[in-house]
Amino acid sequence: MTDQAVDTDGVRLSQDSAEENRFLGRTRELKELRADIERAGLDTLSGRKAPRARVLLIAGRPGSGRTALAEELVAQVADAYPDGVLRARLSEPDGTRVPVSRLARELLTELECPVPPGAGEDDLTEALRTALADRRVLLLLDDAADAEQVDALLPDTPDCLAVGVAQGPLTGIADVRPCTLGGLDTKSAVELLSRYTGSVRITVDPRAAEQLVEACQAQPAALTLAGGWLAARPQAAVADLAKHVRAEDGEGTPLSRMFRVAYAALPSPAARILRLLSLAPAGMVDPHTASALAGCSVNGARTTLDDFVALGMLRAVDSPLPEYEVPACLHDRLRALAETHDRPAELQLARARMLERTVRLLQSCRAVTETDSPQAREKLQDMPRALRFPTPRAAADWLRARRPALLASARLAVADGELDTLARRLMSQLVRAMVAHFGTQAAAPDLYGIHRLVLDVAERRELPREKAAALLNLADLDARTGRTAEALVRYRAALDAGREANDPYATARAMESVGGAHLELGDYDRAADWFGRALAQRLARDERADAARVYGRLAAAHTYAGRYGEALRGWRAAVAGYRRTGDVAAQARALSELARVQEYAGRPEESLRTCQEAVEWARRAEDVRLQAALHLRLADTLDRLGDPAAAGLQRGAADRMLKEDRSDACEIRSAVTKD
């Protein structure tokens, strides 16, 4: 990788020397922006306390250095905001507006605040404002599409500051004066060129350097491309490039003219790769993405990407893994070139290769965690070396770093509509990899979005089996976050899809889940009815373990409804079912619930015997916490039966178990959570 990374939307260069890393120009703009922070707002002048964060706006066309100026301002004032800096990009590289809900979710994740999966935009923005209410943070909101986006993300506290970057004024946000950018001053623009060419080529012909700056109208992105072009051609004269830019045919901005010059100088293979980078999801590229798009080796792709960085056509991302970003100011130009020079079938083939490579990387990412599976190890060894991860940690780091691009890839694949088979494979492998490395709970917000995409494809392609699976997954996440009514609607829809697909698993699963939703909503009669339907299907298919579980859930519904006789029959059937399947732990828990219901029914002696039996099965299952909870229940029962001495022995046994287990006692309630 080269030691130089260029922000083509700005004028900050990342090189070895601290002097070379110095921000160039914009002294007047920085002074005005810093003064604007301290300027009294309209609320202050009217005697009212400002209700929201102060907003500074930097306006300019892409390539004007607006993002670099915002980053420099943030760096200068960040010390005044001890709770840190939050960054969000409000538009995709192609200019598509990013939904506010996704922005709020990403900011909450950065704040390490819990984000409920599937929450709506209003809930997420409210959660964000609540999280920022007692913080003093600085928000950098880059490439804002409209005022509504910015307004929705603003904290309700004057202690925070928001720095917005947009192409023009954000009408609708009060008390905001845009800092509108033009070109750099001539001295700074010439210095920017010299960082690429070296000072000698500028010193020997300073007039030519000024002419080149004038031809580029001192626009940072155009000058960056000019510097990269000159750096790659040590023998070329600066004056010749200035003439070449002026003579470039066609209308457009200085950036457009300079880009045409730089692009025309590329060899055909490199030019093709550069065009295809416009297909990269979210404008994020790594060597594998470039390799798949172009159909070349991974090492060759990385070398080419590094060359693009040196030419100012790509930006290296500060990441532990090789990663690059297509500058937003070049994205539309690259896409137009791809549509002009490459046939639609070629572009679709490149997309398909990229998706297929991503699927294989995700398969490898998941397989490396399955160290106990000989089949997984064999499958991993069959993959090319370039696709294998050396350790689970390396795979997790890759998944974490590429997460935004992977999610964007899934969204783009579904939106494409012509690669649904690959899109379905991609989403399936992405879900499995995230669950394997992050766990279901941590990955739930991302999984919710992926399941929605799966549902979109299933409905578009009329795939009822996949529609049922997506609806069940979404409903499960809704139920876990307390949206039980929404979950019930989706469970019923999943039941219809399962019946349409003649899928007995999805049908039985949906019936049981509908019953569970009614149970949660307190409609015990309907819950029992649906559990009964699910049980009939499980019994008809001789699914013994599932039938035993449904017996327990049916018994729980009867318990809540006060029908203790039916509840006792249900728990006895569950105990018998678990005994037949050999599930010792589940049998112990079912016996525990049976003892509870016997106690509710006024049968303490029976409850005592059942509880003692449950203790024995819990001991066989080596479930210390359940044993302790059962001993405590025995103690309570013995107290009611007038045997305090025996009750004391049971409590002592529970205390000893808990001390040995070094964990707190808890009441094991299985499906029953109400007395």
Steps between C-alpha positions, in 0.01 A plus 500: 500500500626848422580737784270765362125510533301776341161636594377610162212687658745710696857611541624289788773255405615215721875457462793418723605858574302703750566808287358330192193397700425862581162633389523744212328835468145593602632728775221752455228234492632331813512831682141580403375155600668514840359847556156372402515243782523780755254729320181566689206329334151637451375321811771653715435848361131461582580394855415132455733208555586320177289182492724303264857453389666775299539417129787615279465440128780463246357519148678421179502277197653153529875536455514848654668380819187533712551173689868572562411843639237345727751244626755774570243704691403193701865431580550858623196515730466135605663562840199710599275193461627241749244234402655464157422542132224315314518472121226409254479517123149600397520407130624195312786553253247508215306776676221280637357634825581278799188430711496682833422175682825343377699810595353512850562127546866535399552795734339313790725202429804730506382633836474136619132549578264202462314518169173304484478312170223620274437824687342776292656831405322699771603256772861497381535878477340537842744244640787692341388830651462331838850351474647842417299694759771481767800497266714765342579364155592636160309359201648506151211446257662462159334532159154590630226454241244729663415690817259230624788252535708739709207622707402145598849429638554821697534461879260693720783663692702815431810330642545305174617632165407368155720570199306434181642460151271546201496618142283801579303672777287286730178701493286414798764499774485829684799723575746331263736706284671286236873531446514470120824374352669604178852413392812502714721805516781485242780442751324201661401359161861514377619337823247221448652433157853506639416223744465271199755642260767610745602860551757506217251460214295785646797726574648479149173610342274669757296668227407162351387379842279807536357438152414142597335625818301746293398227253375293794338809656692410818256216571666250737371184331610617155842602635535162670446325168743739333761432767455124462533526121822702531644272770457201267686688222817654641608622155176677417492878520246670721427747221411218262240363741348848543462530121359152479231577761403823326480326164286214633185476291157506648325709756508445871682591814878514539474169684324342200767625259790393719340162560466442126870577458600268785269221386620517139857441619414168665582169332188318376500231775538761776233721343260205493562421868447865593167508315382182669574643845178701459321168566661458844237510778496830689810601305710278729762286326744238619736285288248215488225728369725646230632155413150358456373798299794494261559125493867534602715374788465646848864613510469661161184680608668636812794633300260675263300647789818638654589653166159670488565643847828650378317650202238661723219288354439297814532561872663257740288447813658496843428135576692198633416328169573628149194708418431786263221743422383632166482881541142620476602773257619234250231237551249630245776551243621143541146366473440699181823363351402144592159538335666646190796263454366171642201304376216444749570126494864565595399721791250241620766231478734717707227545763441126505871427545515750786200344675632148451838600649324660796295183556814285502677736740202484735499121479868498593437756776241271659682172436812612686293511821390137465826354628330185633342405168714280269266583211548875555878462521505296180281753321726781618812325374339459158470877464776700327759636741401860421149432632604335828532676833792389722307527829145568625625834632621603153162400355313700765719805434429474128127463560495798735703721264299405191161505674376828342606384154347154550165645607511743208581209269188317617285810448639559150463135402134501599437834330660369179223241463686292240739316732252374758654154526838646590331756726326221693826309542679815610241582765491142628877491544509850650247401766694185586834680519364778723334252736819289515727794585281752680208295635132536422431770758790728403430462128120532534470857359689400185321167475164678505594700192632191322181303570298789357706477181444124488126566530516749211664243273263223609194713425641617167589146390189343657696264725257414782746278690760776525226754570386293797856470632563875469170586669574260787845650552367856493216411736740337744705820513182707542390276789837529675481879495145519638316562172273203561204628298722556195653156555154341506414650161820363350454157658156474342643606163774239540233237569323589174831485308591168661166350401541633146844337480368179660785534751406310817793639699413864429130431558550335840758758601262783406208342690711466813627857464147637454409324824806649670403850387146459634649370825716810528198720430304327778247328274541157660203331331625583151852406604381157613305458176802573281733286712246220459510536120880498498503196729267308269735558208808403701333178614384418147859525378636309801725794598539392859739760635299785346177345624636485856591870482154596370338292777686722745392822330140380489520419871637848569201660326260287707691597815461871430130446432460319834415165342732301723361158412575547130835656588596194707411270210710712266809499723474125558486448125804726461691300764413176322606643167837617628552162667444324168746728318762469777522875568587487869533875554166575335335223703629655822361840404164356401479320837581830668208667323272205582584544867418870478157436351429231760574757766267752330232229490524447875684170496810567712580133568497416129703813431758390759543157339520642149751761610721232659487304176593816309803550727624152410463562127665842531793330677531253211490789256774680706286814511616652828288813478183302440588273791544801727171654387320170562649468850368848579157403369511186715580719800196720434275195460633342821433825685139486383478138614627596849854354483736796556797277587488318168446833328821632659695201368374567148602866518843401628544262206402779260750741660784248469423441132490868424831563675663221303349624175593864583179625346176646627196282549217554261155357471488275195160551344539352153208624295306615807588850613192600699365371827 
